[in-house]
């Protein structure tokens, strides 16, 4: 919803469950992650001093993401319980 509320397109990817495809630039995606962390803080002592996560979270987001559920966040295929990732029968 945060991506949709920012004005970009987003949908579930066919490649892997839980992944998405979007036309949002990476800086917007990172700022959405940073906004989430501001709303749901992590314990920084659990993140190593030289880890990429610490460097990413050290940057202030350029906007605060709106996580309100967007009307287009639930695709029609999910509403009719269409199976997206079928189990391999083997």
PyMOL Python script that loads the backbone (N, CA, C, O; Angstrom):
from pymol import cmd

cmd.read_pdbstr("""\
ATOM      1  N   UNK A   1       0.820  -1.199   0.000  1.00  0.00           N
ATOM      2  CA  UNK A   1       0.000   0.000   0.000  1.00  0.00           C
ATOM      3  C   UNK A   1       0.858   1.256   0.000  1.00  0.00           C
ATOM      4  O   UNK A   1       0.483   2.254  -0.615  1.00  0.00           O
ATOM      5  N   UNK A   2       1.999   1.229   0.674  1.00  0.00           N
ATOM      6  CA  UNK A   2       2.857   2.414   0.714  1.00  0.00           C
ATOM      7  C   UNK A   2       3.326   2.796  -0.687  1.00  0.00           C
ATOM      8  O   UNK A   2       3.419   3.981  -1.007  1.00  0.00           O
ATOM      9  N   UNK A   3       3.617   1.815  -1.511  1.00  0.00           N
ATOM     10  CA  UNK A   3       4.046   2.097  -2.890  1.00  0.00           C
ATOM     11  C   UNK A   3       2.881   2.687  -3.678  1.00  0.00           C
ATOM     12  O   UNK A   3       3.052   3.681  -4.384  1.00  0.00           O
ATOM     13  N   UNK A   4       1.710   2.089  -3.566  1.00  0.00           N
ATOM     14  CA  UNK A   4       0.527   2.601  -4.257  1.00  0.00           C
ATOM     15  C   UNK A   4       0.167   4.004  -3.765  1.00  0.00           C
ATOM     16  O   UNK A   4      -0.169   4.874  -4.568  1.00  0.00           O
ATOM     17  N   UNK A   5       0.236   4.226  -2.464  1.00  0.00           N
ATOM     18  CA  UNK A   5      -0.079   5.543  -1.911  1.00  0.00           C
ATOM     19  C   UNK A   5       0.904   6.617  -2.355  1.00  0.00           C
ATOM     20  O   UNK A   5       0.573   7.803  -2.341  1.00  0.00           O
ATOM     21  N   UNK A   6       2.093   6.220  -2.743  1.00  0.00           N
ATOM     22  CA  UNK A   6       3.103   7.157  -3.255  1.00  0.00           C
ATOM     23  C   UNK A   6       2.891   7.444  -4.742  1.00  0.00           C
ATOM     24  O   UNK A   6       3.538   8.328  -5.303  1.00  0.00           O
ATOM     25  N   UNK A   7       1.973   6.687  -5.391  1.00  0.00           N
ATOM     26  CA  UNK A   7       1.640   6.955  -6.786  1.00  0.00           C
ATOM     27  C   UNK A   7       2.287   6.034  -7.802  1.00  0.00           C
ATOM     28  O   UNK A   7       2.233   6.303  -9.002  1.00  0.00           O
ATOM     29  N   UNK A   8       2.895   4.958  -7.345  1.00  0.00           N
ATOM     30  CA  UNK A   8       3.542   4.010  -8.246  1.00  0.00           C
ATOM     31  C   UNK A   8       2.692   2.761  -8.396  1.00  0.00           C
ATOM     32  O   UNK A   8       1.762   2.528  -7.623  1.00  0.00           O
ATOM     33  N   UNK A   9       3.023   1.963  -9.399  1.00  0.00           N
ATOM     34  CA  UNK A   9       2.344   0.688  -9.618  1.00  0.00           C
ATOM     35  C   UNK A   9       3.110  -0.404  -8.878  1.00  0.00           C
ATOM     36  O   UNK A   9       4.329  -0.327  -8.726  1.00  0.00           O
ATOM     37  N   UNK A  10       2.384  -1.421  -8.420  1.00  0.00           N
ATOM     38  CA  UNK A  10       3.020  -2.559  -7.762  1.00  0.00           C
ATOM     39  C   UNK A  10       2.109  -3.765  -7.916  1.00  0.00           C
ATOM     40  O   UNK A  10       0.885  -3.639  -7.893  1.00  0.00           O
ATOM     41  N   UNK A  11       2.716  -4.935  -8.075  1.00  0.00           N
ATOM     42  CA  UNK A  11       1.955  -6.184  -8.133  1.00  0.00           C
ATOM     43  C   UNK A  11       2.848  -7.314  -7.641  1.00  0.00           C
ATOM     44  O   UNK A  11       4.068  -7.176  -7.558  1.00  0.00           O
ATOM     45  N   UNK A  12       2.215  -8.426  -7.320  1.00  0.00           N
ATOM     46  CA  UNK A  12       2.972  -9.601  -6.895  1.00  0.00           C
ATOM     47  C   UNK A  12       3.758 -10.146  -8.081  1.00  0.00           C
ATOM     48  O   UNK A  12       3.279 -10.132  -9.215  1.00  0.00           O
ATOM     49  N   UNK A  13       4.940 -10.614  -7.815  1.00  0.00           N
ATOM     50  CA  UNK A  13       5.772 -11.197  -8.858  1.00  0.00           C
ATOM     51  C   UNK A  13       5.427 -12.672  -9.037  1.00  0.00           C
ATOM     52  O   UNK A  13       5.053 -13.351  -8.081  1.00  0.00           O
ATOM     53  N   UNK A  14       5.555 -13.156 -10.255  1.00  0.00           N
ATOM     54  CA  UNK A  14       5.323 -14.571 -10.523  1.00  0.00           C
ATOM     55  C   UNK A  14       6.534 -15.415 -10.125  1.00  0.00           C
ATOM     56  O   UNK A  14       6.440 -16.640 -10.048  1.00  0.00           O
ATOM     57  N   UNK A  15       7.669 -14.763  -9.873  1.00  0.00           N
ATOM     58  CA  UNK A  15       8.920 -15.483  -9.684  1.00  0.00           C
ATOM     59  C   UNK A  15       9.064 -16.139  -8.312  1.00  0.00           C
ATOM     60  O   UNK A  15       9.615 -17.235  -8.201  1.00  0.00           O
ATOM     61  N   UNK A  16       8.567 -15.467  -7.262  1.00  0.00           N
ATOM     62  CA  UNK A  16       8.779 -15.987  -5.924  1.00  0.00           C
ATOM     63  C   UNK A  16       7.709 -15.451  -4.980  1.00  0.00           C
ATOM     64  O   UNK A  16       7.417 -14.255  -5.008  1.00  0.00           O
ATOM     65  N   UNK A  17       7.122 -16.296  -4.153  1.00  0.00           N
ATOM     66  CA  UNK A  17       6.125 -15.815  -3.199  1.00  0.00           C
ATOM     67  C   UNK A  17       6.705 -14.722  -2.302  1.00  0.00           C
ATOM     68  O   UNK A  17       7.843 -14.827  -1.845  1.00  0.00           O
ATOM     69  N   UNK A  18       5.932 -13.693  -2.057  1.00  0.00           N
ATOM     70  CA  UNK A  18       6.367 -12.599  -1.193  1.00  0.00           C
ATOM     71  C   UNK A  18       7.145 -11.520  -1.908  1.00  0.00           C
ATOM     72  O   UNK A  18       7.473 -10.497  -1.306  1.00  0.00           O
ATOM     73  N   UNK A  19       7.450 -11.721  -3.180  1.00  0.00           N
ATOM     74  CA  UNK A  19       8.190 -10.703  -3.927  1.00  0.00           C
ATOM     75  C   UNK A  19       7.211  -9.854  -4.744  1.00  0.00           C
ATOM     76  O   UNK A  19       6.109 -10.293  -5.074  1.00  0.00           O
ATOM     77  N   UNK A  20       7.640  -8.634  -5.060  1.00  0.00           N
ATOM     78  CA  UNK A  20       6.795  -7.719  -5.823  1.00  0.00           C
ATOM     79  C   UNK A  20       7.568  -7.152  -6.998  1.00  0.00           C
ATOM     80  O   UNK A  20       8.799  -7.179  -7.032  1.00  0.00           O
ATOM     81  N   UNK A  21       6.818  -6.642  -7.956  1.00  0.00           N
ATOM     82  CA  UNK A  21       7.419  -5.885  -9.050  1.00  0.00           C
ATOM     83  C   UNK A  21       6.750  -4.516  -9.049  1.00  0.00           C
ATOM     84  O   UNK A  21       5.551  -4.398  -8.798  1.00  0.00           O
ATOM     85  N   UNK A  22       7.540  -3.483  -9.332  1.00  0.00           N
ATOM     86  CA  UNK A  22       7.037  -2.121  -9.238  1.00  0.00           C
ATOM     87  C   UNK A  22       7.803  -1.206 -10.177  1.00  0.00           C
ATOM     88  O   UNK A  22       8.910  -1.515 -10.616  1.00  0.00           O
ATOM     89  N   UNK A  23       7.177  -0.064 -10.473  1.00  0.00           N
ATOM     90  CA  UNK A  23       7.870   0.953 -11.257  1.00  0.00           C
ATOM     91  C   UNK A  23       8.466   2.035 -10.354  1.00  0.00           C
ATOM     92  O   UNK A  23       8.987   3.037 -10.845  1.00  0.00           O
ATOM     93  N   UNK A  24       8.390   1.835  -9.046  1.00  0.00           N
ATOM     94  CA  UNK A  24       8.966   2.792  -8.102  1.00  0.00           C
ATOM     95  C   UNK A  24      10.490   2.702  -8.140  1.00  0.00           C
ATOM     96  O   UNK A  24      11.039   1.601  -8.187  1.00  0.00           O
ATOM     97  N   UNK A  25      11.178   3.839  -8.121  1.00  0.00           N
ATOM     98  CA  UNK A  25      12.645   3.795  -8.094  1.00  0.00           C
ATOM     99  C   UNK A  25      13.146   3.272  -6.740  1.00  0.00           C
ATOM    100  O   UNK A  25      12.433   3.336  -5.738  1.00  0.00           O
ATOM    101  N   UNK A  26      14.354   2.765  -6.724  1.00  0.00           N
ATOM    102  CA  UNK A  26      14.905   2.157  -5.511  1.00  0.00           C
ATOM    103  C   UNK A  26      14.976   3.131  -4.345  1.00  0.00           C
ATOM    104  O   UNK A  26      14.797   2.715  -3.200  1.00  0.00           O
ATOM    105  N   UNK A  27      15.232   4.414  -4.592  1.00  0.00           N
ATOM    106  CA  UNK A  27      15.303   5.350  -3.478  1.00  0.00           C
ATOM    107  C   UNK A  27      13.955   5.462  -2.765  1.00  0.00           C
ATOM    108  O   UNK A  27      13.918   5.684  -1.555  1.00  0.00           O
ATOM    109  N   UNK A  28      12.854   5.311  -3.495  1.00  0.00           N
ATOM    110  CA  UNK A  28      11.523   5.324  -2.881  1.00  0.00           C
ATOM    111  C   UNK A  28      11.326   4.061  -2.047  1.00  0.00           C
ATOM    112  O   UNK A  28      10.798   4.129  -0.937  1.00  0.00           O
ATOM    113  N   UNK A  29      11.738   2.924  -2.565  1.00  0.00           N
ATOM    114  CA  UNK A  29      11.612   1.659  -1.837  1.00  0.00           C
ATOM    115  C   UNK A  29      12.406   1.726  -0.531  1.00  0.00           C
ATOM    116  O   UNK A  29      11.901   1.334   0.521  1.00  0.00           O
ATOM    117  N   UNK A  30      13.646   2.220  -0.595  1.00  0.00           N
ATOM    118  CA  UNK A  30      14.462   2.331   0.618  1.00  0.00           C
ATOM    119  C   UNK A  30      13.828   3.286   1.620  1.00  0.00           C
ATOM    120  O   UNK A  30      13.846   3.021   2.822  1.00  0.00           O
ATOM    121  N   UNK A  31      13.265   4.400   1.139  1.00  0.00           N
ATOM    122  CA  UNK A  31      12.631   5.346   2.054  1.00  0.00           C
ATOM    123  C   UNK A  31      11.368   4.766   2.684  1.00  0.00           C
ATOM    124  O   UNK A  31      11.027   5.116   3.814  1.00  0.00           O
ATOM    125  N   UNK A  32      10.676   3.888   1.974  1.00  0.00           N
ATOM    126  CA  UNK A  32       9.521   3.195   2.565  1.00  0.00           C
ATOM    127  C   UNK A  32      10.007   2.275   3.684  1.00  0.00           C
ATOM    128  O   UNK A  32       9.402   2.236   4.755  1.00  0.00           O
ATOM    129  N   UNK A  33      11.089   1.535   3.451  1.00  0.00           N
ATOM    130  CA  UNK A  33      11.657   0.681   4.496  1.00  0.00           C
ATOM    131  C   UNK A  33      12.073   1.518   5.708  1.00  0.00           C
ATOM    132  O   UNK A  33      11.791   1.160   6.852  1.00  0.00           O
ATOM    133  N   UNK A  34      12.745   2.632   5.437  1.00  0.00           N
ATOM    134  CA  UNK A  34      13.197   3.503   6.538  1.00  0.00           C
ATOM    135  C   UNK A  34      12.011   4.075   7.308  1.00  0.00           C
ATOM    136  O   UNK A  34      12.069   4.194   8.532  1.00  0.00           O
ATOM    137  N   UNK A  35      10.941   4.427   6.606  1.00  0.00           N
ATOM    138  CA  UNK A  35       9.734   4.926   7.267  1.00  0.00           C
ATOM    139  C   UNK A  35       9.137   3.855   8.171  1.00  0.00           C
ATOM    140  O   UNK A  35       8.701   4.146   9.285  1.00  0.00           O
ATOM    141  N   UNK A  36       9.121   2.621   7.690  1.00  0.00           N
ATOM    142  CA  UNK A  36       8.585   1.521   8.490  1.00  0.00           C
ATOM    143  C   UNK A  36       9.391   1.363   9.779  1.00  0.00           C
ATOM    144  O   UNK A  36       8.831   1.160  10.856  1.00  0.00           O
ATOM    145  N   UNK A  37      10.709   1.460   9.650  1.00  0.00           N
ATOM    146  CA  UNK A  37      11.581   1.316  10.819  1.00  0.00           C
ATOM    147  C   UNK A  37      11.371   2.476  11.795  1.00  0.00           C
ATOM    148  O   UNK A  37      11.474   2.278  13.006  1.00  0.00           O
ATOM    149  N   UNK A  38      11.081   3.673  11.299  1.00  0.00           N
ATOM    150  CA  UNK A  38      10.791   4.783  12.209  1.00  0.00           C
ATOM    151  C   UNK A  38       9.516   4.513  13.006  1.00  0.00           C
ATOM    152  O   UNK A  38       9.422   4.874  14.179  1.00  0.00           O
ATOM    153  N   UNK A  39       8.539   3.879  12.365  1.00  0.00           N
ATOM    154  CA  UNK A  39       7.294   3.544  13.053  1.00  0.00           C
ATOM    155  C   UNK A  39       7.424   2.306  13.937  1.00  0.00           C
ATOM    156  O   UNK A  39       6.712   2.166  14.932  1.00  0.00           O
ATOM    157  N   UNK A  40       8.332   1.416  13.568  1.00  0.00           N
ATOM    158  CA  UNK A  40       8.551   0.152  14.288  1.00  0.00           C
ATOM    159  C   UNK A  40      10.056  -0.001  14.533  1.00  0.00           C
ATOM    160  O   UNK A  40      10.713  -0.782  13.845  1.00  0.00           O
ATOM    161  N   UNK A  41      10.599   0.725  15.491  1.00  0.00           N
ATOM    162  CA  UNK A  41      12.060   0.748  15.696  1.00  0.00           C
ATOM    163  C   UNK A  41      12.656  -0.632  15.971  1.00  0.00           C
ATOM    164  O   UNK A  41      12.041  -1.498  16.592  1.00  0.00           O
ATOM    165  N   UNK A  42      13.871  -0.788  15.483  1.00  0.00           N
ATOM    166  CA  UNK A  42      14.637  -2.006  15.737  1.00  0.00           C
ATOM    167  C   UNK A  42      15.650  -1.707  16.839  1.00  0.00           C
ATOM    168  O   UNK A  42      15.955  -0.545  17.107  1.00  0.00           O
ATOM    169  N   UNK A  43      16.164  -2.742  17.468  1.00  0.00           N
ATOM    170  CA  UNK A  43      17.209  -2.580  18.472  1.00  0.00           C
ATOM    171  C   UNK A  43      18.544  -2.505  17.747  1.00  0.00           C
ATOM    172  O   UNK A  43      19.038  -3.510  17.235  1.00  0.00           O
ATOM    173  N   UNK A  44      19.119  -1.321  17.704  1.00  0.00           N
ATOM    174  CA  UNK A  44      20.352  -1.123  16.943  1.00  0.00           C
ATOM    175  C   UNK A  44      21.525  -1.921  17.519  1.00  0.00           C
ATOM    176  O   UNK A  44      22.470  -2.224  16.791  1.00  0.00           O
ATOM    177  N   UNK A  45      21.483  -2.269  18.814  1.00  0.00           N
ATOM    178  CA  UNK A  45      22.587  -3.045  19.384  1.00  0.00           C
ATOM    179  C   UNK A  45      22.653  -4.444  18.784  1.00  0.00           C
ATOM    180  O   UNK A  45      23.681  -5.113  18.888  1.00  0.00           O
ATOM    181  N   UNK A  46      21.559  -4.896  18.151  1.00  0.00           N
ATOM    182  CA  UNK A  46      21.552  -6.212  17.504  1.00  0.00           C
ATOM    183  C   UNK A  46      22.093  -6.161  16.077  1.00  0.00           C
ATOM    184  O   UNK A  46      22.232  -7.197  15.426  1.00  0.00           O
ATOM    185  N   UNK A  47      22.397  -4.967  15.593  1.00  0.00           N
ATOM    186  CA  UNK A  47      22.918  -4.805  14.236  1.00  0.00           C
ATOM    187  C   UNK A  47      24.398  -4.454  14.334  1.00  0.00           C
ATOM    188  O   UNK A  47      24.766  -3.482  14.994  1.00  0.00           O
ATOM    189  N   UNK A  48      25.229  -5.226  13.692  1.00  0.00           N
ATOM    190  CA  UNK A  48      26.675  -5.010  13.759  1.00  0.00           C
ATOM    191  C   UNK A  48      27.042  -3.617  13.246  1.00  0.00           C
ATOM    192  O   UNK A  48      26.383  -3.065  12.366  1.00  0.00           O
ATOM    193  N   UNK A  49      28.092  -3.075  13.811  1.00  0.00           N
ATOM    194  CA  UNK A  49      28.522  -1.695  13.527  1.00  0.00           C
ATOM    195  C   UNK A  49      28.799  -1.456  12.041  1.00  0.00           C
ATOM    196  O   UNK A  49      28.454  -0.395  11.521  1.00  0.00           O
ATOM    197  N   UNK A  50      29.408  -2.409  11.352  1.00  0.00           N
ATOM    198  CA  UNK A  50      29.772  -2.210   9.942  1.00  0.00           C
ATOM    199  C   UNK A  50      28.836  -2.941   8.978  1.00  0.00           C
ATOM    200  O   UNK A  50      29.210  -3.197   7.833  1.00  0.00           O
ATOM    201  N   UNK A  51      27.631  -3.277   9.424  1.00  0.00           N
ATOM    202  CA  UNK A  51      26.699  -4.007   8.557  1.00  0.00           C
ATOM    203  C   UNK A  51      26.003  -3.060   7.576  1.00  0.00           C
ATOM    204  O   UNK A  51      25.833  -1.878   7.875  1.00  0.00           O
ATOM    205  N   UNK A  52      25.602  -3.569   6.413  1.00  0.00           N
ATOM    206  CA  UNK A  52      24.862  -2.752   5.456  1.00  0.00           C
ATOM    207  C   UNK A  52      23.557  -2.207   6.048  1.00  0.00           C
ATOM    208  O   UNK A  52      23.153  -1.089   5.727  1.00  0.00           O
ATOM    209  N   UNK A  53      22.900  -2.985   6.904  1.00  0.00           N
ATOM    210  CA  UNK A  53      21.633  -2.540   7.496  1.00  0.00           C
ATOM    211  C   UNK A  53      21.828  -1.265   8.300  1.00  0.00           C
ATOM    212  O   UNK A  53      21.000  -0.357   8.222  1.00  0.00           O
ATOM    213  N   UNK A  54      22.887  -1.180   9.057  1.00  0.00           N
ATOM    214  CA  UNK A  54      23.153   0.019   9.858  1.00  0.00           C
ATOM    215  C   UNK A  54      23.394   1.228   8.955  1.00  0.00           C
ATOM    216  O   UNK A  54      22.936   2.329   9.259  1.00  0.00           O
ATOM    217  N   UNK A  55      24.103   1.031   7.856  1.00  0.00           N
ATOM    218  CA  UNK A  55      24.373   2.138   6.925  1.00  0.00           C
ATOM    219  C   UNK A  55      23.087   2.589   6.234  1.00  0.00           C
ATOM    220  O   UNK A  55      22.876   3.785   6.034  1.00  0.00           O
ATOM    221  N   UNK A  56      22.236   1.644   5.873  1.00  0.00           N
ATOM    222  CA  UNK A  56      20.962   1.967   5.219  1.00  0.00           C
ATOM    223  C   UNK A  56      20.062   2.741   6.177  1.00  0.00           C
ATOM    224  O   UNK A  56      19.448   3.734   5.788  1.00  0.00           O
ATOM    225  N   UNK A  57      19.984   2.289   7.428  1.00  0.00           N
ATOM    226  CA  UNK A  57      19.099   2.922   8.402  1.00  0.00           C
ATOM    227  C   UNK A  57      19.646   4.247   8.926  1.00  0.00           C
ATOM    228  O   UNK A  57      18.903   5.016   9.536  1.00  0.00           O
ATOM    229  N   UNK A  58      20.933   4.530   8.700  1.00  0.00           N
ATOM    230  CA  UNK A  58      21.518   5.792   9.144  1.00  0.00           C
ATOM    231  C   UNK A  58      21.014   6.974   8.318  1.00  0.00           C
ATOM    232  O   UNK A  58      21.087   8.119   8.765  1.00  0.00           O
ATOM    233  N   UNK A  59      20.505   6.704   7.118  1.00  0.00           N
ATOM    234  CA  UNK A  59      20.004   7.762   6.234  1.00  0.00           C
ATOM    235  C   UNK A  59      18.554   8.077   6.607  1.00  0.00           C
ATOM    236  O   UNK A  59      17.736   7.169   6.756  1.00  0.00           O
ATOM    237  N   UNK A  60      18.245   9.354   6.756  1.00  0.00           N
ATOM    238  CA  UNK A  60      16.869   9.766   7.037  1.00  0.00           C
ATOM    239  C   UNK A  60      16.034   9.635   5.762  1.00  0.00           C
ATOM    240  O   UNK A  60      16.514   9.983   4.683  1.00  0.00           O
ATOM    241  N   UNK A  61      14.796   9.142   5.861  1.00  0.00           N
ATOM    242  CA  UNK A  61      13.949   9.055   4.666  1.00  0.00           C
ATOM    243  C   UNK A  61      13.583  10.457   4.161  1.00  0.00           C
ATOM    244  O   UNK A  61      13.430  11.388   4.952  1.00  0.00           O
ATOM    245  N   UNK A  62      13.448  10.593   2.862  1.00  0.00           N
ATOM    246  CA  UNK A  62      13.093  11.893   2.268  1.00  0.00           C
ATOM    247  C   UNK A  62      11.600  12.170   2.410  1.00  0.00           C
ATOM    248  O   UNK A  62      11.154  13.292   2.168  1.00  0.00           O
ATOM    249  N   UNK A  63      10.816  11.153   2.802  1.00  0.00           N
ATOM    250  CA  UNK A  63       9.385  11.306   3.060  1.00  0.00           C
ATOM    251  C   UNK A  63       8.972  10.238   4.064  1.00  0.00           C
ATOM    252  O   UNK A  63       9.665   9.237   4.245  1.00  0.00           O
ATOM    253  N   UNK A  64       7.841  10.463   4.709  1.00  0.00           N
ATOM    254  CA  UNK A  64       7.279   9.455   5.611  1.00  0.00           C
ATOM    255  C   UNK A  64       6.182   8.729   4.833  1.00  0.00           C
ATOM    256  O   UNK A  64       5.200   9.335   4.405  1.00  0.00           O
ATOM    257  N   UNK A  65       6.366   7.442   4.662  1.00  0.00           N
ATOM    258  CA  UNK A  65       5.441   6.649   3.858  1.00  0.00           C
ATOM    259  C   UNK A  65       4.075   6.539   4.526  1.00  0.00           C
ATOM    260  O   UNK A  65       3.962   6.507   5.751  1.00  0.00           O
ATOM    261  N   UNK A  66       3.047   6.482   3.690  1.00  0.00           N
ATOM    262  CA  UNK A  66       1.668   6.298   4.150  1.00  0.00           C
ATOM    263  C   UNK A  66       1.333   4.821   4.014  1.00  0.00           C
ATOM    264  O   UNK A  66       1.215   4.307   2.901  1.00  0.00           O
ATOM    265  N   UNK A  67       1.181   4.138   5.143  1.00  0.00           N
ATOM    266  CA  UNK A  67       0.920   2.702   5.139  1.00  0.00           C
ATOM    267  C   UNK A  67      -0.566   2.367   5.217  1.00  0.00           C
ATOM    268  O   UNK A  67      -0.931   1.216   5.454  1.00  0.00           O
ATOM    269  N   UNK A  68      -1.417   3.361   5.020  1.00  0.00           N
ATOM    270  CA  UNK A  68      -2.861   3.128   4.994  1.00  0.00           C
ATOM    271  C   UNK A  68      -3.183   2.165   3.848  1.00  0.00           C
ATOM    272  O   UNK A  68      -2.643   2.307   2.751  1.00  0.00           O
ATOM    273  N   UNK A  69      -4.055   1.195   4.094  1.00  0.00           N
ATOM    274  CA  UNK A  69      -4.408   0.213   3.066  1.00  0.00           C
ATOM    275  C   UNK A  69      -5.001   0.931   1.851  1.00  0.00           C
ATOM    276  O   UNK A  69      -5.977   1.673   1.963  1.00  0.00           O
ATOM    277  N   UNK A  70      -4.395   0.693   0.704  1.00  0.00           N
ATOM    278  CA  UNK A  70      -4.846   1.282  -0.562  1.00  0.00           C
ATOM    279  C   UNK A  70      -5.943   0.404  -1.163  1.00  0.00           C
ATOM    280  O   UNK A  70      -5.868  -0.820  -1.053  1.00  0.00           O
ATOM    281  N   UNK A  71      -6.967   1.001  -1.800  1.00  0.00           N
ATOM    282  CA  UNK A  71      -8.051   0.202  -2.388  1.00  0.00           C
ATOM    283  C   UNK A  71      -7.582  -0.823  -3.424  1.00  0.00           C
ATOM    284  O   UNK A  71      -8.228  -1.854  -3.605  1.00  0.00           O
ATOM    285  N   UNK A  72      -6.468  -0.550  -4.104  1.00  0.00           N
ATOM    286  CA  UNK A  72      -5.972  -1.470  -5.135  1.00  0.00           C
ATOM    287  C   UNK A  72      -4.922  -2.445  -4.600  1.00  0.00           C
ATOM    288  O   UNK A  72      -4.271  -3.139  -5.380  1.00  0.00           O
ATOM    289  N   UNK A  73      -4.754  -2.502  -3.295  1.00  0.00           N
ATOM    290  CA  UNK A  73      -3.718  -3.363  -2.719  1.00  0.00           C
ATOM    291  C   UNK A  73      -4.078  -4.846  -2.804  1.00  0.00           C
ATOM    292  O   UNK A  73      -3.190  -5.698  -2.826  1.00  0.00           O
ATOM    293  N   UNK A  74      -5.346  -5.151  -2.850  1.00  0.00           N
ATOM    294  CA  UNK A  74      -5.793  -6.546  -2.918  1.00  0.00           C
ATOM    295  C   UNK A  74      -6.196  -6.867  -4.353  1.00  0.00           C
ATOM    296  O   UNK A  74      -7.241  -6.400  -4.808  1.00  0.00           O
ATOM    297  N   UNK A  75      -5.383  -7.663  -5.094  1.00  0.00           N
ATOM    298  CA  UNK A  75      -5.728  -7.965  -6.481  1.00  0.00           C
ATOM    299  C   UNK A  75      -6.973  -8.848  -6.588  1.00  0.00           C
ATOM    300  O   UNK A  75      -7.287  -9.620  -5.681  1.00  0.00           O
ATOM    301  N   UNK A  76      -7.656  -8.719  -7.691  1.00  0.00           N
ATOM    302  CA  UNK A  76      -8.878  -9.503  -7.921  1.00  0.00           C
ATOM    303  C   UNK A  76      -8.594 -11.002  -7.880  1.00  0.00           C
ATOM    304  O   UNK A  76      -9.441 -11.770  -7.424  1.00  0.00           O
ATOM    305  N   UNK A  77      -7.429 -11.431  -8.342  1.00  0.00           N
ATOM    306  CA  UNK A  77      -7.088 -12.859  -8.350  1.00  0.00           C
ATOM    307  C   UNK A  77      -7.009 -13.423  -6.935  1.00  0.00           C
ATOM    308  O   UNK A  77      -7.321 -14.594  -6.718  1.00  0.00           O
ATOM    309  N   UNK A  78      -6.599 -12.610  -5.981  1.00  0.00           N
ATOM    310  CA  UNK A  78      -6.520 -13.071  -4.595  1.00  0.00           C
ATOM    311  C   UNK A  78      -7.910 -13.137  -3.971  1.00  0.00           C
ATOM    312  O   UNK A  78      -8.176 -13.990  -3.124  1.00  0.00           O
ATOM    313  N   UNK A  79      -8.791 -12.235  -4.391  1.00  0.00           N
ATOM    314  CA  UNK A  79     -10.153 -12.219  -3.850  1.00  0.00           C
ATOM    315  C   UNK A  79     -10.930 -13.479  -4.228  1.00  0.00           C
ATOM    316  O   UNK A  79     -11.786 -13.936  -3.471  1.00  0.00           O
ATOM    317  N   UNK A  80     -10.628 -14.038  -5.406  1.00  0.00           N
ATOM    318  CA  UNK A  80     -11.315 -15.270  -5.820  1.00  0.00           C
ATOM    319  C   UNK A  80     -10.478 -16.507  -5.489  1.00  0.00           C
ATOM    320  O   UNK A  80     -10.782 -17.612  -5.938  1.00  0.00           O
ATOM    321  N   UNK A  81      -9.423 -16.307  -4.697  1.00  0.00           N
ATOM    322  CA  UNK A  81      -8.551 -17.382  -4.204  1.00  0.00           C
ATOM    323  C   UNK A  81      -7.888 -18.168  -5.338  1.00  0.00           C
ATOM    324  O   UNK A  81      -7.768 -19.391  -5.272  1.00  0.00           O
ATOM    325  N   UNK A  82      -7.462 -17.450  -6.375  1.00  0.00           N
ATOM    326  CA  UNK A  82      -6.730 -18.064  -7.472  1.00  0.00           C
ATOM    327  C   UNK A  82      -5.353 -18.495  -6.970  1.00  0.00           C
ATOM    328  O   UNK A  82      -4.656 -17.709  -6.329  1.00  0.00           O
ATOM    329  N   UNK A  83      -4.958 -19.732  -7.253  1.00  0.00           N
ATOM    330  CA  UNK A  83      -3.657 -20.247  -6.814  1.00  0.00           C
ATOM    331  C   UNK A  83      -2.580 -19.637  -7.690  1.00  0.00           C
ATOM    332  O   UNK A  83      -2.596 -19.788  -8.911  1.00  0.00           O
ATOM    333  N   UNK A  84      -1.647 -18.947  -7.055  1.00  0.00           N
ATOM    334  CA  UNK A  84      -0.578 -18.279  -7.791  1.00  0.00           C
ATOM    335  C   UNK A  84       0.698 -19.138  -7.862  1.00  0.00           C
ATOM    336  O   UNK A  84       1.363 -19.177  -8.897  1.00  0.00           O
ATOM    337  N   UNK A  85       1.029 -19.810  -6.781  1.00  0.00           N
ATOM    338  CA  UNK A  85       2.256 -20.613  -6.720  1.00  0.00           C
ATOM    339  C   UNK A  85       1.867 -22.046  -6.410  1.00  0.00           C
ATOM    340  O   UNK A  85       1.662 -22.407  -5.251  1.00  0.00           O
ATOM    341  N   UNK A  86       1.767 -22.854  -7.442  1.00  0.00           N
ATOM    342  CA  UNK A  86       1.340 -24.234  -7.246  1.00  0.00           C
ATOM    343  C   UNK A  86       2.488 -25.114  -6.766  1.00  0.00           C
ATOM    344  O   UNK A  86       3.647 -24.868  -7.098  1.00  0.00           O
ATOM    345  N   UNK A  87       2.162 -26.133  -5.989  1.00  0.00           N
ATOM    346  CA  UNK A  87       3.154 -27.071  -5.497  1.00  0.00           C
ATOM    347  C   UNK A  87       3.597 -27.988  -6.632  1.00  0.00           C
ATOM    348  O   UNK A  87       2.787 -28.410  -7.457  1.00  0.00           O
ATOM    349  N   UNK A  88       4.897 -28.289  -6.660  1.00  0.00           N
ATOM    350  CA  UNK A  88       5.417 -29.259  -7.599  1.00  0.00           C
ATOM    351  C   UNK A  88       4.973 -30.646  -7.130  1.00  0.00           C
ATOM    352  O   UNK A  88       5.227 -31.006  -5.980  1.00  0.00           O
ATOM    353  N   UNK A  89       4.313 -31.441  -7.995  1.00  0.00           N
ATOM    354  CA  UNK A  89       3.786 -32.740  -7.542  1.00  0.00           C
ATOM    355  C   UNK A  89       4.866 -33.772  -7.227  1.00  0.00           C
ATOM    356  O   UNK A  89       4.568 -34.809  -6.635  1.00  0.00           O
ATOM    357  N   UNK A  90       6.094 -33.513  -7.604  1.00  0.00           N
ATOM    358  CA  UNK A  90       7.156 -34.520  -7.354  1.00  0.00           C
ATOM    359  C   UNK A  90       7.645 -34.419  -5.951  1.00  0.00           C
ATOM    360  O   UNK A  90       8.531 -35.174  -5.551  1.00  0.00           O
TER     361      UNK A  90
END
""", "prot")
cmd.dss("prot")
cmd.show_as("cartoon", "prot")
cmd.util.cbc("prot")
cmd.orient("prot")
